[in-house]
């Protein structure tokens, strides 16, 4: 499971010119699910989203987590994150999870984040979406559950 976490002052996602999700301070999380991902990848990623200290403290240091600042999450599925571009000019999506598994794990990430009281807005799985954001910093991190120790 691969995620791009962007610290934002606000973000929104539209489908068919209708806003389906919107947050203020927090994280825009673009999520790609790969073949072989499972519940352990969900737990790892949810822990990182909640606990990664990427928000500024009173001294301006990245010392606070999403939980510490009471931030929200805008979670958007993005299978292209697991695409490979190493061969040729056309990306390969052979590593992407089948849609039914990807949707189940994507929804599980949202559910698990909400269980801790985090406000979570989402895009629409497998829809064509327009995502708008103001990246705060800019601060962007890539988290890959396949790289955990």
N, C-alpha and C positions, 0 to 999 in steps of 0.2 A: 504494500500500500504506500503510495507516494502522495505527499501533500505539500502544497505551497502555502505558507502562512504569511500574510501581509498585514502588518499593523496599520489600521486605518482610523481616520477620524470619522468617516462615514463610507458606506458602500451600499449598493443596491443591485438587484438583478431583475431584468424584465423578460417576459415571454409574450410574444404577440403584442408588443407595445403596452403591456400591463405590468406594473410593478408587482412581483410575487414575493419579494423579500427585501428588507431594508434594515440596516443597523446604523447606529452611531459609533461611538468609541468601541474598538474591539479588534477582531481578526476576520479578514476574508480568508477562508480556507478553500482552496481548489483541491479536490480530492480525486485521485486516480486509483482504481482497484485493479490489481494484477491477478493473473492465474495463480492459484495456490494461497492467496490471502485467506485468512480466517479470523476467528474471534480474538486470537492473541494479537493480531495486527491491529484490530480495532482498539483493544485495551491499551496497547502501546501508544497509538496515535492520540487517543483521547487524553491520556496522561500527559503527553507532550503539549497538546493544545492548551490544556488547563494550566500546566505547571511551568512551561518554558518562561524564563524570566527575561522578557523582551520589552517590558514597559518601564518607563523612567520612574525613578524614585524622586524624592525631594531635592536631591543633589544632581539630578539629570543622568544618573547611571542606570543602565538596564538592570534593574534589580527586582522588579515586580512582575508577577504573573497575571494572566487573564483573570484568574480567580481573585487575586489581590486587588485589582482595580475595578472589579465588577463589570468587566467588559462583556460584550456580546460576540456571537459568531454568526457570520453569513457563510453557510456551507454550500458549495457548488460542485456538482459532479463534473469531472473533466477527464475522460478516458484518454485524451491525447497525452497526458502526463506520463503514461506508461508506453507511449509510442517510441520506437527506435528509429534513429535517423542515421545510423552508421553506414548502411549500405544504400548506394544509389541516391536518388533524389526524392523518391516517394517514401514517406514514413510507413513503417510496418507496425501494425497493431496486434500482432500475434500474441504478445504478452498480456494483453488486456483480458480481464476476467469476462466470462459470459455475462450478458446483461442481467439475468436473474440473480446471479451471485453478487454482481457489482451493486445492484440496487439494494439488495438485502443488507450488505455490509455498510453501504452509504447511509441507509436509514438507521442502522444500528449505531453508527457514530453520532448521528443527531440525537437519538434517544438517550445514549449514555451521557452525552454532554448535558442534556436537559435534566437528567436525574440528579445532577449536582447543583441544579438551580441556575445554570447558565442559560441566558436567553439565546435561542438558536432560531435563525431564519434560514430558509433553504431556497435553492432554485428548484427547477422541475427536472427530475431525472430524465435524461436522454432527449430533452428539448433543445431547440436552438435558442440560446439565451444571449442577452446583452448585459454585460457586467460593467458597472461603473464604480469607481472608488477614488478616494483620496488617500494615497499611501502616506502614512505619517512617518517621516524620517528622511528618506524612505527606509523602511525596515522590512526585509523579506527574507524568509528562511525556507529551505527545502528539507522536509523530514521524510525519510524513507525507512519504513519498518524493516526492510530487508537488510539494512545496515546496522541494526542494533547488535549490541554485544551480548 
